[in-house]
Amino acid sequence: MFDIGFTEIIFIMVITLLVVGPERLPRIARAAGLWLGKLRGFVSSVKADIDKELATEELKKVLKKQASSPELEELVNTVTGDALQAGERAVAAPVKTKPAVTHSAADAADEKPE
């Protein structure tokens, strides 16, 4: 971000020590560090908010594009086997499945309670 080298930092520290004095320098350094931490926290929260908003807007665009996609409707019609008329909505029928068989009849005959 800023191109400040080690020599520039040392120069700034020496000038600050001369201007402020050695007795007030620790308090000023502590206050500067606290303000810098608060500033970094604020910037990171603003970045997070902006990223959330951008992700939300992008998701809205994708959903809107998918909702208006005729290919998606054709795919749904092909999978369900129903040719929907304009304005009709498909009502999904509950899918009935058979319970999974875990043992065969031969396995059941081999198992004997002890």
N, C-alpha and C positions, 0 to 999 in steps of 0.2 A: 504494500500500500504506500507507505512513505519510505523513501530510500534514505534512512538515517543509519550511518555506520557507527562503529564503536567510538571513534574519535569524536564525533559530534555529540554523542551521549556524554562522554567524559567532559567535554567543553561546557555543555549545558549544566552539568552537575557542579562544576567549579564556579561558574557564574552565579548559580542559585545559592551556593554556600556563601559566596562573598556578599550577595545582596541581602539574603535572609538572616544569615548568622547561624552559628553552630547550635545555639540553644533552641531556636524555633524550627530548625530544619526537620527533626523527626516528626513533629506534629503536622507540619505541612506535607511531608511525604506520606504520612498515614492518611490524611484527609484526601490527598490527590489519589491515592490508591483506592479508597472507598468510592470516590466519585467515578473513577475509571471503571470499577467493578459494576456500579449501578448503570453506567452508560452501556457497558457491554451487555448486561442483562436486558436492558431496554431494547437494544438493537437486535438481540437474538429473539426476543418475543415478537418484535415487529416483523422480522424475517419469517418466523413461524406462522404468524397470522397471514402474511402475504402468500406463503406457500399453500396454506389451507384454502384460501380463496381461489387461487389459481387452479388447484386440484378440483375444487368444487365446480368451478366454471367449465373446466375441461370435461368432467364427468357429465355435466348437464348437456354439453354439446354432443357427446357420444351417445347418451341416452336418447336425445332428440333425433339424432341421425338414425339410430336403430329403430326408433318408433315409426319413422316415416319410410322405412326401407321396404319396398314391395318384395324384394327377394326373401326377406325374413318371413313375410306372410305366406309366400309360396312354399317355403320350406316347412312351415308349420302345417300347412294344408297337406303337403306331401306326406309328412310323418304321421299325421292323424288320420289321413285318408278321407277327410271331409273337405269338400269344396265349399267354402263359406261364401255366402252371398254378401253383397255390399251392405254394411250396416249390421250384420249379424255378429254375434260374439259366440265363440265356442265355449261350451260348458264342459269342463273336463269331468269325465266319468271316473269314479274310483276304480283303481286297478286292483283286480283280485288276483292274489297269488296263492299258490299252494304252499303249505308249510314245508320247510326243508326236511327231508328224510335223512337222519343221521346214521341209522342202523338198518341193515337189510334183514330180511327174515332169517337168513342163515346165521347172522351174527347174534340175533336175539335168541335163537335156539342154543347157541354155544354158551351163552352167559347163564350161569347158574348161581343163584344166591347161596352164600355160605352160611 
